[in-house]
Amino acid sequence: MATTTVTNTEVFEPTMLDASELGPTIVFAPHPDDESLGCGGLIALLARESVRVNVVIMTDGIGSHRNSEQFPPDRLRSIRKQEAIESLGTLGVSPDSVVFLDLPDEYLPDSSTSGFDDAVDAVHWGLRQQCKPETLVVPWRRDGHCDHEATWQIVSAAADRIKYRGRWLEYPVWLDDLGGPDHYPRNDEMRPIQLDISEVRDLKCKAIQCHRSQVTDLISDDPGGFRMTPGMLARFESDRERYLEPIIGR
C-alpha cells in the first residue's frame, strides 16, 4: 500500500476508504471542475452503487478568463455550467442533483468579509432540503486557493447550524502547487485516506476533459487566462484519490 505525505516532516500509511459506507453524500466544489478533479472517482463510485450524491458548485467560474472578449462573463458562466453538467453526467449524476450557487469566482466571501453570512444562509438552506446527508465532502481547509478555503469555512458554518454529526471528508486540489509548510495537515489534526478508483478512473478522466474551457484552447483570446497543463492533469489521473478526515471534530 502506498504512503502519502500529510505533514512536511512525517509520512503516514493512509487508510483505504470504502465509498459504499458513506451513504447519501453532498460534494461541495469551489468552481466547476473541482468536483471532477478532486472527487470524480468518488462520485462515480457512489453513482454506480446507486448511493444518492448531490453536488453543490459554489462560484460561477468566470474568473478563469476575465479578459476574453469572445467569452464575456455571461457566456463563460453558461459554458462552465454546461461543462459541469456534462462532466457530472459522465460520472452518473443527473442535472437535478447539481446546484449552482453562482457566487463570485475569486471573491467567494470568507468569515472575515462581507457576504459570508449570506453564503452560509444559501448552503444552510440547501442542507436543510437534503434528506439528512451522511457524508459531506469539502475542499481541504488550507488548500492554498482563496475560494477553496472560503468554501470550507462556509460549509463548516452551515453544518454547525444544523448540528451536523455525519462524516466529514476534505479533498486537496491545489495543496501541492500553492500550499506552503503551514498549509499541510498536522499529524494530530487529520488522518490521510485513499480511495481506489481504478474501476472508474477512465470515467473520471473523461469527466475532467468535459471542462474544455479549462483544459483546451477553447478560449484563445486571453493570454493570461487559466489552462490546466498536462503536468497538472497528470496528478488527477491516478488510480487513487486522496482525502483527509478530521481526527477530532472539525
N, C-alpha and C positions, 0 to 999 in steps of 0.2 A: 504494500500500500504506500502511495506517495506521501511525502510530508509537505507541509505548507508553512511558510513563514508568517507568523502572526505578530511578532514584535521585531524590532530591529536587531535584537541580540539572541533570541532563542527560537528554536524550531520545535514544533509540536506535531504529534501524529493526529490527523483530523479524524473525526467521527464521520461515518458514512450515513447519509440521510436516505430514508425510505419515504419517497414522496407520497405513497399511498396512506401514510399515517397522518398526513397534515390536515385532512378534512377540508371543508369549504374554505377557500383561500382568496384573499384580496392582495393583488400585487400593485404597488404604487411606483410609478415611473416618473421621474422629473420631466423628461422630454419624450416625444415619440421616437422610439428606437431603444431607449434604455431597457424597456421591458423585454426586448428580444436579445439584446447584448448580455444583460445580466442574468435574466431568468427564463430565456427562451426554452431551455431544456426542461426546466421545472414545469412551466406552463404546459408544454406538450405532453409531459408525463401525466399531469393531472387530468388534462382533457382526455387522454387515451383511457384513463381509468374511470371516466365519467364523473370525476370529482368537480364540483362547481368551482370555477375560478373566474373572478372578476378582475378587471384591470382598470386602474384609475391613472390617467395621464395628466399630470399637474399643469404643465405650461403649454403654450401654443406652438413652441418650437421655432418661432420666426427669427430668433437671434443667430441662427447659423449662417444666414446670408442677408445681412441688413443693407448691403449696398447694391443689391441686384435690382436692375430696372426691369428686366424681363419677368422677375418673380417678386412683385411688391408684396407687402405683408399679407394682404387678404388672400392672394393667390397662393403664397407659400404656406400659410396656415391651412388652407384647404388641402393642398398637396400632402402636407405632413400627416393630416388626419387620414387621408385616403391610404397613404403608405402604412400607417399603423393598423388600420382595419384589415388591409390585405395581409400584412405580416401576421397579425394575430389569427386571421382566418387560416393561414398556413399551419399555425400551431394548434388549431382546433377550437378557437374561441369565436363565438358569434358576435356580430356587431352590437347586439343588445346587451352584451356583458362588458362593454367598454364604455367608460365615462371620460369625457374630456372636460376638464375644469377651465381651460383656456386662460390660466393665469400668465402673467408676463414672463416670457423667457429672459433669463439673465437678471431678472428683477423679482424673482419669487421672494415674497417677504419672509424674513426670519423673525425670531422673537424680539429683536431689537428695532424693528422697522414698522412703519405704519402699514396697515393692511393685513397684518399677521392674524388678528382675531377674525377677520372676515374669511381668510383662507381656512382657519381652523373650523369655523362655522360650516363651510362648504363640505369639508371632509367629515365632520361630525354628523351632518345630515346624511351623507352617503353611508356612513357606518350604521346609522340607525335604520336605514332602509334595507340593509342586508339581513339575511336570516342567520344571525349570530355566527360570523366567521370564526373558524377555529384557528386560523393562522393569518397573520399579517406579514407581508414581505415588503421591506422598505430599503432604500439605499443605505449604505454604510454611513454612519453618523459623522464621520470625519473623512469623507471621500475625496476632499480636495477641490470640489466644484461647488460654488455657492448654492446653486439650485438643488443639488443633491443633499447638501447638509440642511437646507431650509425645508426640503420635503420631509426629512427625518423629524425635524422639530415640529412641523405642522401635524404630521400624523401622530406623533407621540402625544401632543397636547390633546388632539381629538380622542385618542384612545383613552387617555386619562378621564375625559369627560364621561365616557360610557363605562368606566371602570373595567376596561378590557383586561381579561386574565388569560387569554389564549396564548398560543405560541407566537413568538416574535423572531423573525429572521431578517438579517441585514446582508445586502449583497454589494460588494465593491465593484465599481466600474472604472473610475479614474485614479484610484488609490496608488497604483504603481507608477502612474505618469505624473500626477500632480501632488501626491502626498509626500510630506517630509517625515522626519522621525516622530514628530508629535501626532501624526495622523494615524499611525499604526495602532492596533488594539493592544492594550496592556494584557499581560498573561493572567491577571486576576479579574479581568473585565469580560472577556469573550472567549467562547470555545469555537475553534475552527471546525467547519463541517464541509464535506464534499458530497456532491451528488453525481452519480454515474449517469450520464446522459447518452451513452454510446448508442442506445437503441433509437434515439431521436435526434442525434447530432446533425444528420443531414437536413432534417426539418428545421432545426434552429438556424443552420447556415443559410437555408433558403429564405427563412423569415427575415434574417438580417439583410439579405440582398434586396428585399422588397422596399427598403428605405433608400430608394435610388437617389434622392436629393442629398443624402449623406455619404453614400459610398461610390457614386459615379460622378461624371462631369455633366450631369443633367443641368446644373446651374453653372454656366460657364462665364458669366459676365460679372463675377465678383471675385477678383483675385485673392482677397483676404477672407473669403468665405471658408466655412469648415468642410473638410472632407476627411473621412477615415482612411488612413493609409493601410496598405497591405500588412504592415507590421502590427498596427493596432488591431486589425481584424483577426489576425492570427491568434491573438490572445483569447478570443472568444470562440474559437473553433475547436477547442479541446474536447475530449470525451468527458471532462469533469467540469462542473460548475462549483464555485466556492461561495460559502455563506458563513456568517458569524452569528452566534447565538449568545445573548447575554447570560452570564453565569448566575447573577442575582438581579432580579428585576430588570429595569431598563437603564 
